[in-house]
């Protein structure tokens, strides 16, 4: 434990919030993608397999073949701001920070991190600690809990904290799949799409898939996806035949959650469904899986199968409804901590901190 001593007697303590998303390569190049995939696919939370066998498969085959292909896909969605996922998460964090400043006057601060790639969870936690955070609230930006995502964040957080001498108070938000504001934000984004464009025959809710055996072993992800979908459908007053839940991004040969998005889109035109609207509620920010896989690849599959109209409904990203929803999720988990005292009490906290510092100095404290 060689970390720098950041403690100062009487310093006003803060509550630090870390928003965490999956991550992205540093650049749309084969070498950057290879480094990113090695970290991502090497996580035992993501791929539950015999570690020795998987290591040879990953480093002997996958990391030799997949990076060049994936790099080409990343190039299609790369922007002047870099990775869309990282950039949007940064915008979300800035918007959350603005609301925190308006309500808590600097006693609650926010930063961002990626589970894989940069900025890392380690750097995010250290930035909050250096800014004076003695309490930490983690928000993995995955509305539906899965061990492959949310638990992977927890693992990295605790790995980092193992090296800290003075541990902070810690809370972690595991899911918000049925939060009222989140459901409203999704429904509002669909209503906006329908106001501005011709409504499709069917609304598809597409979530990232995981292997079926993970569900069989107790992962609640499928149930969370189903509940989110049902609540949004109820908000929109949809009939049972007006919406469908599907899963995308299948990898490998074993069975994953069904029905598969790509297969469903290829079958729909023959069943008389010529136009679809597709939304991806499990993604808090647009990324490769939405901008390329859904909006490009799956659109082509649908049109080639005889479909006529394919409308992708963007992720909630940094729109106001989403920021308001995330903010309410956060504040509902902040109760009881001193930084969340009502407006007007911030001065009392500052005065108490200064008094405590002076008392410590008078008694011989070094700083």
BAKOL-899209 format. One record per residue (C-alpha): x, y negated, z negated. Coordinates in steps of 0.25 Angstrom, whole numbers. Last residue first. Layout:
REM BAKOL-899209
NODE     x     y     z
NODE     X     Y     Z
...
//
This chain:
REM BAKOL-899209
NODE     x     y     z
NODE    -7   -76   -35
NODE     3   -71   -45
NODE    -7   -70   -57
NODE    -3   -75   -70
NODE   -15   -78   -78
NODE   -17   -92   -73
NODE   -16   -86   -59
NODE   -27   -76   -62
NODE   -37   -87   -68
NODE   -34   -95   -56
NODE   -38   -84   -46
NODE   -51   -81   -54
NODE   -55   -95   -54
NODE   -53   -96   -39
NODE   -61   -83   -36
NODE   -72   -88   -45
NODE   -73  -101   -38
NODE   -73   -94   -24
NODE   -84   -85   -29
NODE   -92   -96   -34
NODE   -90  -104   -21
NODE   -96   -92   -14
NODE  -108   -92   -23
NODE  -115  -102   -14
NODE  -120   -92    -4
NODE  -124   -79   -11
NODE  -114   -69   -16
NODE  -109   -60    -5
NODE   -94   -61    -8
NODE   -97   -55   -22
NODE  -101   -42   -16
NODE  -115   -37   -21
NODE  -121   -36    -7
NODE  -112   -35     5
NODE  -118   -23    12
NODE  -131   -30    16
NODE  -122   -42    21
NODE  -115   -33    31
NODE  -128   -27    37
NODE  -134   -41    38
NODE  -121   -46    45
NODE  -122   -35    55
NODE  -136   -38    58
NODE  -134   -53    60
NODE  -122   -50    68
NODE  -130   -40    77
NODE  -142   -50    78
NODE  -132   -61    82
NODE  -125   -54    93
NODE  -111   -49    91
NODE  -112   -35    97
NODE  -126   -30    97
NODE  -122   -20   108
NODE  -127   -24   122
NODE  -140   -18   128
NODE  -136   -10   141
NODE  -147   -10   151
NODE  -147     1   162
NODE  -157    -1   173
NODE  -159     9   185
NODE  -156    23   181
NODE  -154    33   191
NODE  -143    42   186
NODE  -132    33   191
NODE  -139    21   184
NODE  -139    29   171
NODE  -124    34   172
NODE  -120    20   176
NODE  -126    13   164
NODE  -119    24   155
NODE  -105    20   161
NODE  -107     5   161
NODE  -115    -1   150
NODE  -115    12   141
NODE  -100    17   142
NODE   -94     3   146
NODE  -100    -8   137
NODE  -106     1   127
NODE   -96    12   123
NODE   -84     2   127
NODE   -89    -8   117
NODE  -101   -17   114
NODE  -102   -20    99
NODE  -111   -14    87
NODE  -112    -1    95
NODE  -122     9    89
NODE  -134     2    95
NODE  -130     5   109
NODE  -141     0   118
NODE  -145     5   132
NODE  -157     0   140
NODE  -162     9   151
NODE  -168     9   165
NODE  -172    20   174
NODE  -178    30   164
NODE  -186    40   173
NODE  -181    53   167
NODE  -171    54   178
NODE  -166    40   175
NODE  -164    44   160
NODE  -155    56   162
NODE  -142    49   165
NODE  -144    39   154
NODE  -146    51   144
NODE  -133    57   148
NODE  -125    45   146
NODE  -132    42   132
NODE  -130    56   127
NODE  -142    61   119
NODE  -136    66   110
NODE  -125    65   100
NODE  -112    71   104
NODE  -110    86   108
NODE   -95    90   110
NODE   -88    87   123
NODE   -80    74   120
NODE   -85    60   119
NODE   -99    55   120
NODE  -100    40   121
NODE  -115    38   120
NODE  -127    42   112
NODE  -142    41   115
NODE  -155    36   108
NODE  -167    34   117
NODE  -178    23   118
NODE  -191    20   125
NODE  -197    34   124
NODE  -199    33   109
NODE  -206    20   110
NODE  -199     7   107
NODE  -203    -3    96
NODE  -191   -11    98
NODE  -188   -11    83
NODE  -192     4    83
NODE  -182     7    94
NODE  -172    -1    86
NODE  -175     8    73
NODE  -175    21    81
NODE  -161    18    87
NODE  -155    14    74
NODE  -160    26    68
NODE  -155    36    79
NODE  -141    30    78
NODE  -141    31    63
NODE  -146    46    64
NODE  -135    49    74
NODE  -124    43    66
NODE  -127    50    53
NODE  -115    59    54
NODE  -118    72    46
NODE  -110    83    52
NODE  -120    86    63
NODE  -119    71    67
NODE  -104    73    69
NODE  -107    86    76
NODE  -115    78    87
NODE  -103    70    91
NODE  -104    55    91
NODE  -112    46   101
NODE  -111    31   102
NODE  -126    26   102
NODE  -135    23   114
NODE  -149    18   111
NODE  -156    19   125
NODE  -168    10   128
NODE  -177    16   139
NODE  -185    10   151
NODE  -176    -2   151
NODE  -180   -16   148
NODE  -178   -27   159
NODE  -168   -37   153
NODE  -168   -49   145
NODE  -179   -46   135
NODE  -175   -32   135
NODE  -161   -34   131
NODE  -165   -44   120
NODE  -174   -33   114
NODE  -163   -24   114
NODE  -154   -33   107
NODE  -165   -36    97
NODE  -167   -22    94
NODE  -152   -20    91
NODE  -152   -32    82
NODE  -164   -28    75
NODE  -158   -14    72
NODE  -146   -20    67
NODE  -154   -30    58
NODE  -162   -19    52
NODE  -150   -10    49
NODE  -153     4    54
NODE  -139     8    59
NODE  -131    -1    49
NODE  -120     9    45
NODE  -109    12    36
NODE  -107    -2    30
NODE   -94    -1    22
NODE   -91    -7     8
NODE   -78    -9     1
NODE   -72   -16   -11
NODE   -58   -19    -7
NODE   -46   -10   -11
NODE   -34   -16   -17
NODE   -21    -8   -13
NODE   -26    -6     1
NODE   -20     6     9
NODE   -32    15     7
NODE   -40     4    12
NODE   -36     6    26
NODE   -40    21    26
NODE   -53    17    20
NODE   -56     7    31
NODE   -52    17    41
NODE   -60    28    36
NODE   -72    19    34
NODE   -72    15    49
NODE   -71    29    53
NODE   -84    31    45
NODE   -91    21    52
NODE   -87    26    66
NODE   -86    41    68
NODE   -93    44    54
NODE  -105    38    60
NODE  -114    27    55
NODE  -123    19    64
NODE  -122     4    65
NODE  -107     5    68
NODE  -100    -8    66
NODE   -92    -3    54
NODE   -95   -14    43
NODE   -85   -13    31
NODE   -87   -22    19
NODE   -74   -25    12
NODE   -73   -32    -2
NODE   -60   -39    -6
NODE   -59   -47     6
NODE   -48   -58     5
NODE   -44   -61    19
NODE   -33   -52    18
NODE   -42   -40    15
NODE   -51   -44    27
NODE   -39   -44    36
NODE   -34   -31    30
NODE   -48   -24    32
NODE   -48   -28    47
NODE   -34   -24    49
NODE   -36   -10    44
NODE   -49    -9    52
NODE   -42   -11    64
NODE   -43   -23    74
NODE   -40   -16    82
NODE   -41    -1    87
NODE   -50     9    80
NODE   -60     6    68
NODE   -61    -9    73
NODE   -60   -21    64
NODE   -68   -33    60
NODE   -67   -44    50
NODE   -77   -51    41
NODE   -77   -60    29
NODE   -86   -62    16
NODE   -82   -73     6
NODE   -80   -83    17
NODE   -92   -92    16
NODE  -102   -80    13
NODE  -114   -83    22
NODE  -109   -92    34
NODE   -95   -85    33
NODE  -102   -71    34
NODE  -110   -75    46
NODE   -97   -80    53
NODE   -90   -67    49
NODE  -101   -59    55
NODE  -100   -67    68
NODE   -85   -65    68
NODE   -86   -50    66
NODE   -96   -48    77
NODE   -87   -56    86
NODE   -75   -47    82
NODE   -84   -35    84
NODE   -87   -40    98
NODE   -73   -42   102
NODE   -69   -28    97
NODE   -80   -21   104
NODE   -78   -29   117
NODE   -63   -25   117
NODE   -55   -37   122
NODE   -60   -51   121
NODE   -57   -53   136
NODE   -66   -41   138
NODE   -64   -26   140
NODE   -76   -18   144
NODE   -71   -12   157
NODE   -57   -11   152
NODE   -62    -2   141
NODE   -67     8   151
NODE   -54     8   158
NODE   -47    10   145
NODE   -56    22   142
NODE   -51    30   154
NODE   -37    27   151
NODE   -38    31   136
NODE   -46    44   139
NODE   -36    53   145
NODE   -23    53   136
NODE   -30    50   123
NODE   -40    61   125
NODE   -30    72   129
NODE   -18    75   120
NODE   -20    64   110
NODE   -35    66   107
NODE   -35    81   110
NODE   -23    83   102
NODE   -28    75    90
NODE   -41    82    91
NODE   -35    96    89
NODE   -27    91    77
NODE   -39    83    71
NODE   -49    94    72
NODE   -61    86    76
NODE   -70    74    71
NODE   -68    63    82
NODE   -72    49    77
NODE   -70    51    62
NODE   -57    59    65
NODE   -51    46    71
NODE   -42    50    82
NODE   -52    46    93
NODE   -52    31    88
NODE   -37    30    85
NODE   -33    37    98
NODE   -44    30   106
NODE   -38    17   102
NODE   -24    20   106
NODE   -28    26   119
NODE   -37    14   122
NODE   -25     5   120
NODE   -16    13   129
NODE   -26    15   140
NODE   -29     0   140
NODE   -42    -7   137
NODE   -36   -15   126
NODE   -35   -14   111
NODE   -44    -2   111
NODE   -57    -3   104
NODE   -63    -2    90
NODE   -75     5    82
NODE   -80    -7    75
NODE   -78   -12    61
NODE   -83   -25    54
NODE   -75   -28    41
NODE   -82   -37    31
NODE   -73   -43    20
NODE   -79   -48     7
NODE   -70   -58     1
NODE   -63   -61   -12
NODE   -59   -75   -17
NODE   -45   -75   -21
NODE   -44   -76   -36
NODE   -30   -68   -37
NODE   -24   -66   -23
NODE   -24   -52   -17
NODE   -18   -50    -3
NODE    -6   -41    -7
NODE     0   -36     6
NODE    -2   -21     9
NODE     9   -11     5
NODE     0     0     0
//
